[in-house]
Amino acid sequence: MADTALDRLRKLDTCAVSDAMDRLGLKGAVSGLLPRSIRQRIAGRVRTVTLGPAGGTPTTRHLCTAAIDAADPGDVIVVEQRTGIEAAGWGGILSTGAKAKGISGVIVEGPARDIDEACDMGFPVFSRSATARTARGRIVETASFAPITVGEIAVTDGDFVVADSSCAVFVKAADLDRVVDAAEQIARREVAMADAARSGQKMAGVMGADYEKMLGR
């Protein structure tokens, strides 16, 4: 059976995907979302969570639980916590539940906590920062599966993402096939260039015209 576009995306690093987005005139790369727990690339369908300041109507549901319960194995939870309040948008019990569900990882536009716990269980947590400060009394979930903003990128539930130590790249579902096609072409060309470098060819030649033309359509 042929690999799906998502299967193929999981084999690509963010740099190849970002270059493919550049080639196609698309935006999706977000820098500064660092792997806090383990160094492991993640890729999958996005399930979104929006967090806001506590106050107003009380809530009895803990943040991010609806996204975990609705997610399929392999999905990635993406949390927007841009309140300016230092409070974790993700924590250790959530990591435990997400790992048990087979979720690929979490990306938090904001702080996350219980990083050592996530590291011990081997669950990938990417976030803008880390903190020990609880969400209790500080922030609440205001929406599940609604559009969010990560960096400067508008992200919709059902989009796709790949994240590693370089960045996170978000891809609209309608663009996934052509982005993966372009990224695979770029990755193959880079493999050939790396082979040339290892063979002792002069770097000026390896990194010359072929590299500069790599993003050509």
PyMOL commands that set and color helices and strands:
alter all, ss='L'
color gray80, all
select helices_A, chain A and resi 5-9+14-24+65-70+92-101+115-121+173-198+203-206+209-212
alter helices_A, ss='H'
color red, helices_A
select strands_A, chain A and resi 29-30+34-35+42-53+76-80+105-112+125-130+139-144+148-150+153-155+160-163+168-171
alter strands_A, ss='S'
color yellow, strands_A
deselect
rebuild
show_as cartoon
